[in-house]
Amino acid sequence: MNIEKIQAFTLENAIDIFKNSVDAIIAVNIDEDCYHAVLKRGYFESFINESGTYQELMNKLWFHFGDTGETITEDYQVFIPALGKVEGKYSKHLKVMFDDHQRPVQMNIYPLDEDSSYLFVLDVLDTSETGDDFQTSAKVNTMQNAYLFSMYMDLVKDTTSSINISEISDETVNTQLKYTDWRMMIVNMIWPDDQPMFLERTDPKYLKENFIPGHTSSFDCLMMNLEGKYIWVKLIFSRAETNNDDDYRFVFMVQDIHENTVELMSTLKKYEEMASMDPLTNVFNHGRIETELMNAVDAKKKNGTTISAMILDIDHFKLVNDNHGHSVGDMTLKRFSQIISDFFTGSESVVGRWGGEEFVVVCYDTDLYEIKELAEHLRIKVASESFKAIDHITCSIGVTEVTDNDEATALFERMDKALYDAKSSGRNCVKSLT
């Protein structure tokens, strides 16, 4: 790649490379004992089903005898849910059997917003060497240039040596810097939210108690680079294998994973949004708009924010389905939700489908008088619009304002009662309750 192409290289290019190179992305929920393959290619295409149980997945990927792929006895499989739950992002090297051939696999685990839900990102490594081989000096020398930083440390002597900062030079730096001093200096380069984990994982006592000879582990965090910018890195620790079990010598490396992590976060955001949307109307679904009502109550109590809410119901919608069929009914719901969404575009409002033909709108910085006016304009707007196959529809609307003493249930019940009043008053009108 010449200099012009290098200078034109963009984040989108990097994202495309990542999307086309990762071997598998799997969404799992441990408590529900299930998984879904978001993406799979290569070895994983036939190895992993589209969906299945979490226990089945972990038996294939992790919880088996590494040399044969034979499943561990069922008595030990009770540990699968506990071992699968991790705090924060996590990385593990696996030995996976594909058609009687063992392949090394890198598994990165990223927690989702829900408890016990994770995204597994897997890659078959290009070499039969796994991360557990990092401790040999020859291996370190051949891999140094792939890492931002590496060093050798002796916890018994509290020393560091063979420090390499690849962004500055290929030459190693020999220094008398104590490991305990280095640890307290480098923590200031770690993002504040990640510092507690860094201090825990780099504590000499933790390393001694949790690493057997030859063991390698890593974790991801934000770290300041030489330009003063925070980037995502993988911090890797590997305990060297020696003839003395009382030796505690480690190789430490910092790997730049920023581009891949940013892309993964974008993917996570995409799936988070998909999980929050009603598939028919493309507005927030019941669970998400219900959460918004709770958030509105909390915002009122904590910050005194002025917030109002409305619930809309299409008048005589059952007749639409009965007379024209559910296909026309679905088109009507889509058109109705689009009118609502367009009406509130550009405002501090959140639109969601409560269920059936009912929709809820939470309006921030809006008092009762203002939301009554908005609802009336919206009611007129709906009545004036044309709908395919049924010409026109009307809607009834109930509105209320969030109070200091509200709970989400009370807020909805008051809004719903206002809607009932509108229906009882002949429909196609707006009613309010305080």
DOLO-256608 format. One record per residue (C-alpha): residue in one letter; y, x, z. Coordinates in nm, 2 decimals, decimal comma. Layout:
{torro: a	c2: Y	c1: X	c3: Z}
...
//
This chain:
{torro: m	c2: 0,00	c1: 0,00	c3: 0,00}
{torro: n	c2: 0,33	c1: 0,16	c3: -0,11}
{torro: i	c2: 0,65	c1: 0,16	c3: 0,09}
{torro: e	c2: 0,79	c1: -0,15	c3: -0,08}
{torro: k	c2: 0,49	c1: -0,35	c3: 0,01}
{torro: i	c2: 0,49	c1: -0,22	c3: 0,36}
{torro: q	c2: 0,86	c1: -0,32	c3: 0,41}
{torro: a	c2: 0,78	c1: -0,67	c3: 0,26}
{torro: f	c2: 0,48	c1: -0,72	c3: 0,49}
{torro: t	c2: 0,54	c1: -1,03	c3: 0,71}
{torro: l	c2: 0,40	c1: -1,20	c3: 1,01}
{torro: e	c2: 0,26	c1: -1,46	c3: 0,77}
{torro: n	c2: 0,07	c1: -1,18	c3: 0,59}
{torro: a	c2: -0,08	c1: -1,07	c3: 0,92}
{torro: i	c2: -0,17	c1: -1,43	c3: 1,01}
{torro: d	c2: -0,35	c1: -1,47	c3: 0,68}
{torro: i	c2: -0,54	c1: -1,15	c3: 0,74}
{torro: f	c2: -0,65	c1: -1,27	c3: 1,09}
{torro: k	c2: -0,75	c1: -1,62	c3: 0,96}
{torro: n	c2: -0,96	c1: -1,46	c3: 0,69}
{torro: s	c2: -1,12	c1: -1,20	c3: 0,91}
{torro: v	c2: -1,22	c1: -1,36	c3: 1,24}
{torro: d	c2: -1,59	c1: -1,46	c3: 1,23}
{torro: a	c2: -1,60	c1: -1,76	c3: 1,46}
{torro: i	c2: -1,37	c1: -1,98	c3: 1,68}
{torro: i	c2: -1,54	c1: -2,21	c3: 1,92}
{torro: a	c2: -1,39	c1: -2,47	c3: 2,16}
{torro: v	c2: -1,59	c1: -2,53	c3: 2,47}
{torro: n	c2: -1,58	c1: -2,74	c3: 2,79}
{torro: i	c2: -1,80	c1: -2,60	c3: 3,06}
{torro: d	c2: -1,79	c1: -2,91	c3: 3,29}
{torro: e	c2: -1,88	c1: -3,14	c3: 3,01}
{torro: d	c2: -2,15	c1: -2,89	c3: 2,88}
{torro: c	c2: -2,03	c1: -2,91	c3: 2,52}
{torro: y	c2: -1,89	c1: -2,70	c3: 2,24}
{torro: h	c2: -1,74	c1: -2,75	c3: 1,89}
{torro: a	c2: -1,73	c1: -2,48	c3: 1,62}
{torro: v	c2: -1,37	c1: -2,48	c3: 1,49}
{torro: l	c2: -1,45	c1: -2,20	c3: 1,24}
{torro: k	c2: -1,76	c1: -2,00	c3: 1,15}
{torro: r	c2: -1,85	c1: -1,77	c3: 0,87}
{torro: g	c2: -2,09	c1: -1,48	c3: 0,80}
{torro: y	c2: -2,36	c1: -1,43	c3: 1,06}
{torro: f	c2: -2,23	c1: -1,73	c3: 1,26}
{torro: e	c2: -2,25	c1: -1,98	c3: 0,97}
{torro: s	c2: -2,61	c1: -2,08	c3: 1,03}
{torro: f	c2: -2,65	c1: -1,93	c3: 1,37}
{torro: i	c2: -2,42	c1: -2,18	c3: 1,55}
{torro: n	c2: -2,43	c1: -2,55	c3: 1,50}
{torro: e	c2: -2,12	c1: -2,76	c3: 1,44}
{torro: s	c2: -2,15	c1: -2,89	c3: 1,80}
{torro: g	c2: -2,39	c1: -2,87	c3: 2,09}
{torro: t	c2: -2,43	c1: -2,80	c3: 2,46}
{torro: y	c2: -2,24	c1: -2,51	c3: 2,62}
{torro: q	c2: -2,57	c1: -2,39	c3: 2,78}
{torro: e	c2: -2,73	c1: -2,37	c3: 2,43}
{torro: l	c2: -2,43	c1: -2,17	c3: 2,31}
{torro: m	c2: -2,43	c1: -1,92	c3: 2,60}
{torro: n	c2: -2,81	c1: -1,87	c3: 2,57}
{torro: k	c2: -2,75	c1: -1,76	c3: 2,21}
{torro: l	c2: -2,45	c1: -1,55	c3: 2,27}
{torro: w	c2: -2,48	c1: -1,41	c3: 2,61}
{torro: f	c2: -2,74	c1: -1,52	c3: 2,86}
{torro: h	c2: -3,05	c1: -1,36	c3: 2,70}
{torro: f	c2: -3,24	c1: -1,03	c3: 2,70}
{torro: g	c2: -3,01	c1: -0,81	c3: 2,48}
{torro: d	c2: -3,29	c1: -0,63	c3: 2,30}
{torro: t	c2: -3,49	c1: -0,94	c3: 2,20}
{torro: g	c2: -3,27	c1: -1,25	c3: 2,22}
{torro: e	c2: -3,54	c1: -1,40	c3: 2,45}
{torro: t	c2: -3,39	c1: -1,66	c3: 2,68}
{torro: i	c2: -3,36	c1: -1,59	c3: 3,05}
{torro: t	c2: -3,57	c1: -1,80	c3: 3,28}
{torro: e	c2: -3,44	c1: -2,14	c3: 3,35}
{torro: d	c2: -3,39	c1: -2,07	c3: 3,72}
{torro: y	c2: -3,11	c1: -1,82	c3: 3,63}
{torro: q	c2: -2,95	c1: -2,05	c3: 3,39}
{torro: v	c2: -2,78	c1: -2,23	c3: 3,67}
{torro: f	c2: -2,53	c1: -1,94	c3: 3,67}
{torro: i	c2: -2,42	c1: -2,01	c3: 3,32}
{torro: p	c2: -2,13	c1: -2,25	c3: 3,41}
{torro: a	c2: -2,01	c1: -2,02	c3: 3,69}
{torro: l	c2: -2,03	c1: -1,71	c3: 3,47}
{torro: g	c2: -1,85	c1: -1,88	c3: 3,19}
{torro: k	c2: -1,54	c1: -1,97	c3: 3,40}
{torro: v	c2: -1,29	c1: -1,70	c3: 3,39}
{torro: e	c2: -0,94	c1: -1,66	c3: 3,53}
{torro: g	c2: -0,69	c1: -1,58	c3: 3,26}
{torro: k	c2: -0,78	c1: -1,43	c3: 2,93}
{torro: y	c2: -1,10	c1: -1,23	c3: 2,91}
{torro: s	c2: -1,29	c1: -1,00	c3: 2,68}
{torro: k	c2: -1,66	c1: -0,92	c3: 2,66}
{torro: h	c2: -1,90	c1: -0,72	c3: 2,44}
{torro: l	c2: -2,22	c1: -0,90	c3: 2,34}
{torro: k	c2: -2,55	c1: -0,80	c3: 2,18}
{torro: v	c2: -2,65	c1: -1,10	c3: 1,97}
{torro: m	c2: -2,97	c1: -1,15	c3: 1,78}
{torro: f	c2: -2,92	c1: -1,27	c3: 1,42}
{torro: d	c2: -3,25	c1: -1,33	c3: 1,24}
{torro: d	c2: -3,43	c1: -1,07	c3: 1,45}
{torro: h	c2: -3,15	c1: -0,81	c3: 1,40}
{torro: q	c2: -2,93	c1: -0,72	c3: 1,69}
{torro: r	c2: -2,56	c1: -0,70	c3: 1,62}
{torro: p	c2: -2,27	c1: -0,61	c3: 1,86}
{torro: v	c2: -2,02	c1: -0,89	c3: 1,90}
{torro: q	c2: -1,67	c1: -0,89	c3: 2,05}
{torro: m	c2: -1,60	c1: -1,22	c3: 2,24}
{torro: n	c2: -1,24	c1: -1,29	c3: 2,35}
{torro: i	c2: -1,20	c1: -1,59	c3: 2,58}
{torro: y	c2: -0,87	c1: -1,79	c3: 2,61}
{torro: p	c2: -0,83	c1: -2,07	c3: 2,85}
{torro: l	c2: -0,69	c1: -2,40	c3: 2,72}
{torro: d	c2: -0,47	c1: -2,63	c3: 2,92}
{torro: e	c2: -0,75	c1: -2,85	c3: 3,05}
{torro: d	c2: -0,97	c1: -2,73	c3: 3,34}
{torro: s	c2: -1,29	c1: -2,57	c3: 3,22}
{torro: s	c2: -1,19	c1: -2,57	c3: 2,85}
{torro: y	c2: -1,18	c1: -2,25	c3: 2,66}
{torro: l	c2: -1,15	c1: -2,11	c3: 2,31}
{torro: f	c2: -1,40	c1: -1,84	c3: 2,22}
{torro: v	c2: -1,30	c1: -1,60	c3: 1,94}
{torro: l	c2: -1,59	c1: -1,39	c3: 1,81}
{torro: d	c2: -1,62	c1: -1,10	c3: 1,57}
{torro: v	c2: -1,93	c1: -0,91	c3: 1,46}
{torro: l	c2: -1,84	c1: -0,55	c3: 1,50}
{torro: d	c2: -1,86	c1: -0,32	c3: 1,21}
{torro: t	c2: -2,07	c1: -0,06	c3: 1,40}
{torro: s	c2: -2,37	c1: -0,07	c3: 1,62}
{torro: e	c2: -2,17	c1: 0,10	c3: 1,89}
{torro: t	c2: -2,04	c1: -0,13	c3: 2,16}
{torro: g	c2: -1,76	c1: -0,11	c3: 2,40}
{torro: d	c2: -2,00	c1: 0,04	c3: 2,66}
{torro: d	c2: -1,99	c1: 0,37	c3: 2,47}
{torro: f	c2: -1,63	c1: 0,44	c3: 2,53}
{torro: q	c2: -1,70	c1: 0,67	c3: 2,82}
{torro: t	c2: -1,83	c1: 0,97	c3: 2,62}
{torro: s	c2: -1,57	c1: 1,22	c3: 2,54}
{torro: a	c2: -1,67	c1: 1,24	c3: 2,17}
{torro: k	c2: -1,63	c1: 0,86	c3: 2,14}
{torro: v	c2: -1,29	c1: 0,88	c3: 2,31}
{torro: n	c2: -1,17	c1: 1,15	c3: 2,07}
{torro: t	c2: -1,27	c1: 0,96	c3: 1,76}
{torro: m	c2: -1,11	c1: 0,63	c3: 1,88}
{torro: q	c2: -0,78	c1: 0,76	c3: 2,03}
{torro: n	c2: -0,57	c1: 0,70	c3: 1,73}
{torro: a	c2: -0,67	c1: 0,33	c3: 1,73}
{torro: y	c2: -0,51	c1: 0,28	c3: 2,07}
{torro: l	c2: -0,15	c1: 0,30	c3: 2,20}
{torro: f	c2: -0,25	c1: 0,49	c3: 2,51}
{torro: s	c2: -0,55	c1: 0,65	c3: 2,66}
{torro: m	c2: -0,63	c1: 0,88	c3: 2,96}
{torro: y	c2: -0,91	c1: 1,01	c3: 3,18}
{torro: m	c2: -0,90	c1: 0,95	c3: 3,55}
{torro: d	c2: -1,09	c1: 1,06	c3: 3,86}
{torro: l	c2: -1,06	c1: 0,81	c3: 4,15}
{torro: v	c2: -1,22	c1: 1,04	c3: 4,40}
{torro: k	c2: -0,96	c1: 1,32	c3: 4,33}
{torro: d	c2: -0,69	c1: 1,07	c3: 4,25}
{torro: t	c2: -0,60	c1: 1,25	c3: 3,93}
{torro: t	c2: -0,53	c1: 1,18	c3: 3,57}
{torro: s	c2: -0,59	c1: 1,40	c3: 3,26}
{torro: s	c2: -0,62	c1: 1,40	c3: 2,88}
{torro: i	c2: -0,34	c1: 1,15	c3: 2,85}
{torro: n	c2: -0,28	c1: 1,05	c3: 2,49}
{torro: i	c2: 0,01	c1: 0,84	c3: 2,36}
{torro: s	c2: -0,07	c1: 0,79	c3: 2,00}
{torro: e	c2: 0,27	c1: 0,65	c3: 1,90}
{torro: i	c2: 0,42	c1: 0,99	c3: 2,00}
{torro: s	c2: 0,15	c1: 1,25	c3: 1,92}
{torro: d	c2: -0,22	c1: 1,30	c3: 1,86}
{torro: e	c2: -0,21	c1: 1,57	c3: 2,11}
{torro: t	c2: -0,33	c1: 1,50	c3: 2,46}
{torro: v	c2: -0,11	c1: 1,56	c3: 2,76}
{torro: n	c2: -0,25	c1: 1,73	c3: 3,07}
{torro: t	c2: -0,05	c1: 1,64	c3: 3,38}
{torro: q	c2: -0,09	c1: 1,65	c3: 3,76}
{torro: l	c2: 0,02	c1: 1,29	c3: 3,79}
{torro: k	c2: -0,19	c1: 1,11	c3: 4,05}
{torro: y	c2: -0,37	c1: 0,79	c3: 3,95}
{torro: t	c2: -0,22	c1: 0,60	c3: 4,24}
{torro: d	c2: 0,13	c1: 0,71	c3: 4,14}
{torro: w	c2: 0,07	c1: 0,63	c3: 3,77}
{torro: r	c2: -0,05	c1: 0,28	c3: 3,87}
{torro: m	c2: 0,26	c1: 0,20	c3: 4,07}
{torro: m	c2: 0,48	c1: 0,33	c3: 3,79}
{torro: i	c2: 0,32	c1: 0,15	c3: 3,50}
{torro: v	c2: 0,31	c1: -0,18	c3: 3,68}
{torro: n	c2: 0,69	c1: -0,20	c3: 3,61}
{torro: m	c2: 0,60	c1: -0,21	c3: 3,24}
{torro: i	c2: 0,38	c1: -0,51	c3: 3,28}
{torro: w	c2: 0,52	c1: -0,86	c3: 3,24}
{torro: p	c2: 0,60	c1: -1,00	c3: 3,59}
{torro: d	c2: 0,36	c1: -1,29	c3: 3,57}
{torro: d	c2: 0,08	c1: -1,05	c3: 3,47}
{torro: q	c2: 0,16	c1: -0,79	c3: 3,74}
{torro: p	c2: -0,06	c1: -0,94	c3: 4,02}
{torro: m	c2: -0,37	c1: -0,93	c3: 3,79}
{torro: f	c2: -0,28	c1: -0,58	c3: 3,68}
{torro: l	c2: -0,26	c1: -0,46	c3: 4,04}
{torro: e	c2: -0,59	c1: -0,63	c3: 4,13}
{torro: r	c2: -0,78	c1: -0,49	c3: 3,83}
{torro: t	c2: -0,64	c1: -0,14	c3: 3,86}
{torro: d	c2: -0,69	c1: -0,11	c3: 4,24}
{torro: p	c2: -0,92	c1: 0,20	c3: 4,31}
{torro: k	c2: -1,13	c1: -0,01	c3: 4,55}
{torro: y	c2: -1,18	c1: -0,28	c3: 4,29}
{torro: l	c2: -1,28	c1: -0,03	c3: 4,02}
{torro: k	c2: -1,53	c1: 0,14	c3: 4,26}
{torro: e	c2: -1,68	c1: -0,19	c3: 4,37}
{torro: n	c2: -1,70	c1: -0,36	c3: 4,03}
{torro: f	c2: -1,81	c1: -0,09	c3: 3,78}
{torro: i	c2: -2,15	c1: 0,07	c3: 3,76}
{torro: p	c2: -2,18	c1: 0,39	c3: 3,55}
{torro: g	c2: -2,14	c1: 0,31	c3: 3,18}
{torro: h	c2: -1,98	c1: -0,03	c3: 3,24}
{torro: t	c2: -1,67	c1: -0,13	c3: 3,04}
{torro: s	c2: -1,44	c1: -0,42	c3: 3,10}
{torro: s	c2: -1,09	c1: -0,53	c3: 2,98}
{torro: f	c2: -0,82	c1: -0,79	c3: 3,02}
{torro: d	c2: -0,52	c1: -0,89	c3: 2,81}
{torro: c	c2: -0,15	c1: -0,90	c3: 2,93}
{torro: l	c2: 0,20	c1: -0,85	c3: 2,81}
{torro: m	c2: 0,32	c1: -0,49	c3: 2,83}
{torro: m	c2: 0,64	c1: -0,32	c3: 2,74}
{torro: n	c2: 0,60	c1: -0,08	c3: 2,44}
{torro: l	c2: 0,80	c1: 0,23	c3: 2,36}
{torro: e	c2: 1,07	c1: 0,03	c3: 2,19}
{torro: g	c2: 1,13	c1: -0,18	c3: 2,51}
{torro: k	c2: 0,97	c1: -0,49	c3: 2,37}
{torro: y	c2: 0,69	c1: -0,68	c3: 2,54}
{torro: i	c2: 0,37	c1: -0,70	c3: 2,33}
{torro: w	c2: 0,02	c1: -0,83	c3: 2,39}
{torro: v	c2: -0,22	c1: -0,55	c3: 2,47}
{torro: k	c2: -0,58	c1: -0,52	c3: 2,58}
{torro: l	c2: -0,62	c1: -0,29	c3: 2,88}
{torro: i	c2: -0,97	c1: -0,13	c3: 2,88}
{torro: f	c2: -1,14	c1: 0,05	c3: 3,17}
{torro: s	c2: -1,48	c1: 0,23	c3: 3,12}
{torro: r	c2: -1,66	c1: 0,41	c3: 3,40}
{torro: a	c2: -1,82	c1: 0,74	c3: 3,28}
{torro: e	c2: -2,19	c1: 0,80	c3: 3,32}
{torro: t	c2: -2,26	c1: 1,11	c3: 3,52}
{torro: n	c2: -2,55	c1: 1,25	c3: 3,72}
{torro: n	c2: -2,37	c1: 1,17	c3: 4,04}
{torro: d	c2: -2,34	c1: 0,80	c3: 4,14}
{torro: d	c2: -2,06	c1: 0,89	c3: 4,38}
{torro: d	c2: -1,84	c1: 1,00	c3: 4,09}
{torro: y	c2: -1,58	c1: 0,75	c3: 3,99}
{torro: r	c2: -1,44	c1: 0,88	c3: 3,66}
{torro: f	c2: -1,30	c1: 0,64	c3: 3,41}
{torro: v	c2: -1,15	c1: 0,62	c3: 3,06}
{torro: f	c2: -0,85	c1: 0,39	c3: 3,03}
{torro: m	c2: -0,71	c1: 0,27	c3: 2,70}
{torro: v	c2: -0,44	c1: 0,03	c3: 2,58}
{torro: q	c2: -0,50	c1: -0,15	c3: 2,26}
{torro: d	c2: -0,23	c1: -0,33	c3: 2,06}
{torro: i	c2: -0,36	c1: -0,69	c3: 2,00}
{torro: h	c2: -0,01	c1: -0,85	c3: 1,96}
{torro: e	c2: -0,05	c1: -0,99	c3: 1,60}
{torro: n	c2: -0,39	c1: -1,14	c3: 1,66}
{torro: t	c2: -0,28	c1: -1,29	c3: 2,00}
{torro: v	c2: 0,04	c1: -1,45	c3: 1,85}
{torro: e	c2: -0,17	c1: -1,60	c3: 1,57}
{torro: l	c2: -0,43	c1: -1,73	c3: 1,82}
{torro: m	c2: -0,15	c1: -1,89	c3: 2,03}
{torro: s	c2: -0,02	c1: -2,06	c3: 1,72}
{torro: t	c2: -0,37	c1: -2,19	c3: 1,66}
{torro: l	c2: -0,40	c1: -2,31	c3: 2,02}
{torro: k	c2: -0,07	c1: -2,49	c3: 1,99}
{torro: k	c2: -0,19	c1: -2,66	c3: 1,67}
{torro: y	c2: -0,50	c1: -2,79	c3: 1,84}
{torro: e	c2: -0,31	c1: -2,89	c3: 2,15}
{torro: e	c2: -0,08	c1: -3,10	c3: 1,94}
{torro: m	c2: -0,37	c1: -3,25	c3: 1,75}
{torro: a	c2: -0,53	c1: -3,35	c3: 2,09}
{torro: s	c2: -0,21	c1: -3,53	c3: 2,18}
{torro: m	c2: -0,16	c1: -3,73	c3: 1,87}
{torro: d	c2: -0,28	c1: -4,08	c3: 1,78}
{torro: p	c2: -0,48	c1: -4,02	c3: 1,46}
{torro: l	c2: -0,38	c1: -4,35	c3: 1,29}
{torro: t	c2: 0,00	c1: -4,36	c3: 1,36}
{torro: n	c2: 0,07	c1: -3,99	c3: 1,41}
{torro: v	c2: 0,27	c1: -4,05	c3: 1,73}
{torro: f	c2: 0,16	c1: -3,95	c3: 2,08}
{torro: n	c2: -0,16	c1: -4,11	c3: 2,19}
{torro: h	c2: -0,21	c1: -4,31	c3: 2,51}
{torro: g	c2: -0,29	c1: -4,02	c3: 2,73}
{torro: r	c2: 0,01	c1: -3,81	c3: 2,61}
{torro: i	c2: 0,26	c1: -4,09	c3: 2,64}
{torro: e	c2: 0,13	c1: -4,18	c3: 2,98}
{torro: t	c2: 0,19	c1: -3,82	c3: 3,09}
{torro: e	c2: 0,54	c1: -3,86	c3: 2,95}
{torro: l	c2: 0,60	c1: -4,16	c3: 3,18}
{torro: m	c2: 0,49	c1: -3,95	c3: 3,48}
{torro: n	c2: 0,71	c1: -3,66	c3: 3,36}
{torro: a	c2: 1,00	c1: -3,90	c3: 3,34}
{torro: v	c2: 0,94	c1: -4,02	c3: 3,70}
{torro: d	c2: 0,92	c1: -3,66	c3: 3,82}
{torro: a	c2: 1,24	c1: -3,56	c3: 3,63}
{torro: k	c2: 1,43	c1: -3,85	c3: 3,79}
{torro: k	c2: 1,32	c1: -3,75	c3: 4,14}
{torro: k	c2: 1,37	c1: -3,38	c3: 4,10}
{torro: n	c2: 1,69	c1: -3,36	c3: 3,89}
{torro: g	c2: 1,83	c1: -3,71	c3: 3,90}
{torro: t	c2: 1,80	c1: -3,73	c3: 3,52}
{torro: t	c2: 1,90	c1: -4,07	c3: 3,37}
{torro: i	c2: 1,59	c1: -4,20	c3: 3,18}
{torro: s	c2: 1,49	c1: -4,54	c3: 3,05}
{torro: a	c2: 1,18	c1: -4,66	c3: 2,87}
{torro: m	c2: 1,07	c1: -4,95	c3: 2,64}
{torro: i	c2: 0,75	c1: -5,10	c3: 2,53}
{torro: l	c2: 0,73	c1: -5,27	c3: 2,19}
{torro: d	c2: 0,47	c1: -5,52	c3: 2,07}
{torro: i	c2: 0,42	c1: -5,66	c3: 1,72}
{torro: d	c2: 0,45	c1: -6,04	c3: 1,73}
{torro: h	c2: 0,14	c1: -6,23	c3: 1,62}
{torro: f	c2: -0,04	c1: -5,91	c3: 1,51}
{torro: k	c2: -0,38	c1: -6,07	c3: 1,55}
{torro: l	c2: -0,29	c1: -6,30	c3: 1,26}
{torro: v	c2: -0,23	c1: -5,99	c3: 1,04}
{torro: n	c2: -0,58	c1: -5,87	c3: 1,10}
{torro: d	c2: -0,73	c1: -6,22	c3: 1,07}
{torro: n	c2: -0,55	c1: -6,32	c3: 0,75}
{torro: h	c2: -0,53	c1: -5,99	c3: 0,57}
{torro: g	c2: -0,80	c1: -5,76	c3: 0,72}
{torro: h	c2: -0,79	c1: -5,46	c3: 0,93}
{torro: s	c2: -0,70	c1: -5,23	c3: 0,65}
{torro: v	c2: -0,36	c1: -5,41	c3: 0,61}
{torro: g	c2: -0,34	c1: -5,41	c3: 0,99}
{torro: d	c2: -0,37	c1: -5,04	c3: 1,00}
{torro: m	c2: -0,11	c1: -5,00	c3: 0,73}
{torro: t	c2: 0,12	c1: -5,22	c3: 0,93}
{torro: l	c2: 0,07	c1: -5,01	c3: 1,24}
{torro: k	c2: 0,15	c1: -4,70	c3: 1,05}
{torro: r	c2: 0,46	c1: -4,84	c3: 0,90}
{torro: f	c2: 0,58	c1: -4,99	c3: 1,23}
{torro: s	c2: 0,53	c1: -4,65	c3: 1,41}
{torro: q	c2: 0,71	c1: -4,47	c3: 1,13}
{torro: i	c2: 1,01	c1: -4,71	c3: 1,17}
{torro: i	c2: 1,02	c1: -4,64	c3: 1,55}
{torro: s	c2: 0,99	c1: -4,26	c3: 1,50}
{torro: d	c2: 1,26	c1: -4,25	c3: 1,23}
{torro: f	c2: 1,49	c1: -4,46	c3: 1,45}
{torro: f	c2: 1,47	c1: -4,21	c3: 1,74}
{torro: t	c2: 1,48	c1: -3,90	c3: 1,53}
{torro: g	c2: 1,74	c1: -3,66	c3: 1,66}
{torro: s	c2: 1,75	c1: -3,81	c3: 2,01}
{torro: e	c2: 1,60	c1: -3,71	c3: 2,34}
{torro: s	c2: 1,32	c1: -3,96	c3: 2,30}
{torro: v	c2: 0,94	c1: -3,95	c3: 2,30}
{torro: v	c2: 0,73	c1: -4,21	c3: 2,11}
{torro: g	c2: 0,37	c1: -4,30	c3: 2,17}
{torro: r	c2: 0,11	c1: -4,56	c3: 2,10}
{torro: w	c2: 0,00	c1: -4,73	c3: 2,42}
{torro: g	c2: -0,29	c1: -4,91	c3: 2,25}
{torro: g	c2: -0,35	c1: -5,17	c3: 1,98}
{torro: e	c2: -0,01	c1: -5,29	c3: 1,85}
{torro: e	c2: 0,18	c1: -5,17	c3: 2,16}
{torro: f	c2: 0,41	c1: -4,87	c3: 2,15}
{torro: v	c2: 0,61	c1: -4,70	c3: 2,43}
{torro: v	c2: 0,93	c1: -4,50	c3: 2,40}
{torro: v	c2: 1,07	c1: -4,28	c3: 2,68}
{torro: c	c2: 1,45	c1: -4,22	c3: 2,63}
{torro: y	c2: 1,61	c1: -3,93	c3: 2,82}
{torro: d	c2: 1,99	c1: -3,94	c3: 2,91}
{torro: t	c2: 1,98	c1: -4,31	c3: 2,85}
{torro: d	c2: 2,07	c1: -4,58	c3: 3,10}
{torro: l	c2: 1,96	c1: -4,94	c3: 3,11}
{torro: y	c2: 2,27	c1: -5,07	c3: 2,92}
{torro: e	c2: 2,22	c1: -4,81	c3: 2,65}
{torro: i	c2: 1,85	c1: -4,87	c3: 2,60}
{torro: k	c2: 1,91	c1: -5,25	c3: 2,58}
{torro: e	c2: 2,15	c1: -5,18	c3: 2,29}
{torro: l	c2: 1,90	c1: -4,93	c3: 2,13}
{torro: a	c2: 1,62	c1: -5,18	c3: 2,16}
{torro: e	c2: 1,82	c1: -5,46	c3: 2,01}
{torro: h	c2: 1,92	c1: -5,24	c3: 1,71}
{torro: l	c2: 1,55	c1: -5,14	c3: 1,67}
{torro: r	c2: 1,44	c1: -5,50	c3: 1,69}
{torro: i	c2: 1,68	c1: -5,60	c3: 1,41}
{torro: k	c2: 1,57	c1: -5,29	c3: 1,21}
{torro: v	c2: 1,20	c1: -5,39	c3: 1,23}
{torro: a	c2: 1,27	c1: -5,75	c3: 1,12}
{torro: s	c2: 1,47	c1: -5,63	c3: 0,82}
{torro: e	c2: 1,20	c1: -5,40	c3: 0,69}
{torro: s	c2: 0,94	c1: -5,49	c3: 0,42}
{torro: f	c2: 0,57	c1: -5,44	c3: 0,50}
{torro: k	c2: 0,31	c1: -5,42	c3: 0,23}
{torro: a	c2: 0,10	c1: -5,74	c3: 0,18}
{torro: i	c2: 0,27	c1: -5,93	c3: 0,47}
{torro: d	c2: 0,64	c1: -5,90	c3: 0,38}
{torro: h	c2: 0,81	c1: -5,90	c3: 0,72}
{torro: i	c2: 0,71	c1: -5,88	c3: 1,09}
{torro: t	c2: 0,90	c1: -5,91	c3: 1,42}
{torro: c	c2: 0,85	c1: -5,74	c3: 1,75}
{torro: s	c2: 0,92	c1: -5,81	c3: 2,12}
{torro: i	c2: 1,06	c1: -5,54	c3: 2,34}
{torro: g	c2: 1,07	c1: -5,49	c3: 2,72}
{torro: v	c2: 1,30	c1: -5,23	c3: 2,87}
{torro: t	c2: 1,37	c1: -5,08	c3: 3,21}
{torro: e	c2: 1,54	c1: -4,78	c3: 3,37}
{torro: v	c2: 1,36	c1: -4,52	c3: 3,58}
{torro: t	c2: 1,46	c1: -4,54	c3: 3,95}
{torro: d	c2: 1,46	c1: -4,28	c3: 4,23}
{torro: n	c2: 1,17	c1: -4,46	c3: 4,40}
{torro: d	c2: 0,96	c1: -4,52	c3: 4,09}
{torro: e	c2: 0,60	c1: -4,42	c3: 4,04}
{torro: a	c2: 0,46	c1: -4,42	c3: 3,69}
{torro: t	c2: 0,24	c1: -4,72	c3: 3,75}
{torro: a	c2: 0,54	c1: -4,92	c3: 3,89}
{torro: l	c2: 0,76	c1: -4,81	c3: 3,60}
{torro: f	c2: 0,50	c1: -4,93	c3: 3,34}
{torro: e	c2: 0,44	c1: -5,26	c3: 3,52}
{torro: r	c2: 0,81	c1: -5,34	c3: 3,53}
{torro: m	c2: 0,84	c1: -5,25	c3: 3,16}
{torro: d	c2: 0,53	c1: -5,46	c3: 3,08}
{torro: k	c2: 0,67	c1: -5,76	c3: 3,27}
{torro: a	c2: 0,99	c1: -5,74	c3: 3,07}
{torro: l	c2: 0,78	c1: -5,75	c3: 2,75}
{torro: y	c2: 0,59	c1: -6,05	c3: 2,89}
{torro: d	c2: 0,93	c1: -6,22	c3: 2,95}
{torro: a	c2: 1,03	c1: -6,14	c3: 2,59}
{torro: k	c2: 0,70	c1: -6,29	c3: 2,46}
{torro: s	c2: 0,74	c1: -6,60	c3: 2,68}
{torro: s	c2: 1,10	c1: -6,65	c3: 2,55}
{torro: g	c2: 0,99	c1: -6,71	c3: 2,19}
{torro: r	c2: 0,92	c1: -6,35	c3: 2,08}
{torro: n	c2: 1,14	c1: -6,13	c3: 1,85}
{torro: c	c2: 1,38	c1: -6,05	c3: 2,14}
{torro: v	c2: 1,46	c1: -5,79	c3: 2,41}
{torro: k	c2: 1,43	c1: -5,84	c3: 2,78}
{torro: s	c2: 1,50	c1: -5,61	c3: 3,07}
{torro: l	c2: 1,40	c1: -5,57	c3: 3,43}
{torro: t	c2: 1,54	c1: -5,34	c3: 3,70}
//
